[in-house]
Amino acid sequence: RTDWRAMENVLDYCKGKGADRSALETRFGAGEGLRETLNALEQLALIERSDAGDVRLSMLGEQLAYAPDRARRRERLVEALLGYSPYRAPLERAVAEAFLLLDAPWVEHLWQVDMRLGQPRNRVEEARTFFFRMADEAGLGVFRRGVRGQTTRLELDEDIGAMLRPFLERPSSRIVVATQPSDAPELQSVGDSAPAEALSVPMTIAPGITVTIQVDMTDWDFERIERFLALVGHRRQGG
């Protein structure tokens, strides 16, 4: 429901100090297209959004938006794709097993069965096509839409291993993963400084009735923990 051109336009518009939601809606329209574009940019960690919907470029987004040439833009786009686990997984598997073709059924099986993302079929088809198009834009291969009995597919560059290994071997400061099946899945950023802990939060829901919620925060950063504690009306002692 979005494409790289729309995403690129938003990145360009948000250079510098970013943009508030009303300015974005005035420039790009307030419909579903803008919402999908912003969701895609956030999935790839190219933008950051405030609670009010204001948008500013992330560090990676700035590097991509200000890239001096096509080759540098492609490098940053590859980095963004590999930072999102549903896109990283098929590319990583392709390098490991020397695949030169990713077809639609294989990618869908990987997502739905191996990764257990549990997305509705129409969303899987949209996501798969978007992934193929983005990989094409990043110079990793050629997107082919299925015709005459052939499946929709991504024909990978014959040097895909050499292209991706430097990125795959580099320590990643973030991997973004989908955490729940929905049309707009909540995303979780896993950082190097994430605290390894689990927290039990008691909540009184009626006089004499207390429910304890146990949350595994192993992969949460401190900011996300504080937001959760504030949401349930609980503050960490000593915090």
N, C-alpha and C positions, 0 to 999 in steps of 0.2 A: 504493500500500500504506500510505500515510499520508494525513493531511489537515491542513488548517490548524488545526482545533480541537485535534488532538493536539499539533501544533507549538506552539500558543499555550500549552497547558497546561505543556509542558516549559519554555518561556521564563519563564512565571510562577513555576514551581517553582525555577528557577535564579537568580532575582533575588537580588541581594546578593553573597554569597560563592560562588555556584555550588553544585554538588552532585557527590558522587562517584558512581561507577558503581553501587555496591551500593545506595545510597540511591535512585537513579533506578529500578533494577530492582525494589526493594521498592515504590515508589510506582506505577510504570507497568507492571510485569511485565517478565520477562526474555526475552520472545519476539521474533519478527521485527518486530512493530509498533514497538517502541522503537528497534530498530536502524535501521529505515527512517526513522523520525522524526528521529533524530539525524543520519543521513546527509543528509536534506533540509535540516535547519537548518545543517549545516556547508557544504553546497553553496552556500547563499545567504549564507554568511559571517555568520550570526546568532549562532553559538556558536563556541567554540574548545575543542578536546579535548586533554588531555594523553596521554602514552603509556599511562598507567594507565587511561584512559577517563574521567577526571574532566572535568566540563563547567563552563564559565563563559561568561557572555554576552560577545560582542564589543561594541565600542562601538555598532555599528549595532543589535545585538540589544538592548542596554540602551535605546537611543532608542526602539525599537519597543515593548519590554515596558513601559516607563514612559510611553509616549505618553498625554497627558491626554485625548484624544478620538479618535473614529473617523477623522476627517479626517487627523490627524497620523499615526495608525497606518497608514493607507493610503499616505501619502507615503513612510514608511519602508519599507513593503512593496514599493512601486514601485521604490525605490532598490535594494532587495535583488534584485529580479527583473532589473533592468537591469545588475546587477553580475555576472550569470552568463551567459556568452556564448550558450549554446543558447536562453536565454529572451530575451536582448537582441536577437538577430538577427531573429527574426520581427517583433518590435515595431518595431524600427528600420526594417525594410523596409516595414511597414504605414504608418508615418508618411511615409516617402520617396515611396511610390507611392499614397498616399491610399486605402489599403484600409480597408474597414469590416467585413470578415469574414475570419477566418483559419479555413480548414477543415483537417480532420485530414490528408488526403493532401498538401496543400501544405506543412504544417509538417513532416511526415515526410520529404518530398522535400528540403526545405531542410536538415534535419539529416543525413540519410543520404547525399545526393548532393553538395549544395553545401558543407556543412561536413565531410563525410566522417567522421562520428562512429563509424560502423560498429557500432552497437548491435544486439543481437538484436531481432527484430520485437516480441516480447512486451514487452520493456523500452521500446521506442520508444512503443508504444501506452500503456503505463502513464505514461511521462514526459509524453507529449502531453496526456493527460487531466489529469494533475496540474498541468501548466503552465496549461491552460485554467481550471482551478478556482482556481488562485492568482491569475491575472489578474482573474477575476471577484471574488475576495475583495478585491483591490486597487482595485476600482472602475473597471477599464479596459474592461469589457464584460460580456456575459452568456454563460455557458457553456450550450451546448445539446447534449444527448446525441442522437446520430443515431437517428431512428426513421422507419419508413415510407419507406425509400429515401433519406432525407436523411443527409448525413454529420455526424459529430460536429464541432462548430465553436465558435468564439468570435466572437460578434457584438460588435464593438468599439463603444464609445461614439462618437457622431458628432463629439465634440470631442477625439478621441484625440490628434490632432496637437498641439493646444494643451496638453493634459494632459502629454504626454511630452517635448515639445521642451525645456523648462527642464532636465529631467534629462539628456537626451541631449547637450545643448550644454555641460553642466557638466563640467569636467575630472574624470575619474574616477581615484581613487587605486588602484582595484583592478578588474581584470576577471578573473573566474574561468573557466577553460576546462577542458574534459575533455581529457586528454592520451593516453588509451589506451582502446580498446574493451573493457569488462568490465562485469559486473553492478554493481560498485561502482567506477567509474572514479576513478583517481587525479586529484586536482585540483591545479591550479597557480594560484597567486596572482601576478598581475603588478603590482608596485608601482612607484611613481614613482622609488624609489631602487634599483631592480634594477640590478646591475652588468652591463655589456655585455662578456662574455668567453666564451671557450671554453677548456676545460681538458682536457689529455691526462693520464690517470692510468695509470702502468705498474703491472701486477700480476703477481707471480710465482706461477704456478699449479702448477709442478713444477720440480725442479732443472733449470736450463738452459733453461726455457721461460718466457718473459715475454709477457704479452698487454697491449697498450696500449688502454685504453678512452678514446675521445674523446667528450666530452660538451659539447653546446652549452648554455652557461649564460646566454645572453643575457637570458632572462626570469626568471632565478632571483634571489631575494634572498639576502643573505649568510648568513642562518640556514640556509636550505635547502642552500647550498653546503657549509657546515661539517658539516651532518648527513651529506651524501653522502660527503665526504672521510673522516669518521670511520667510515662504513660500510665503505669499501674499505681502511681502515687506512692512510690517507695524510693527512698534515697539510700545509697550505699553508705555505711558507717565509715567515717574517716575520709569520705569523698568530698 
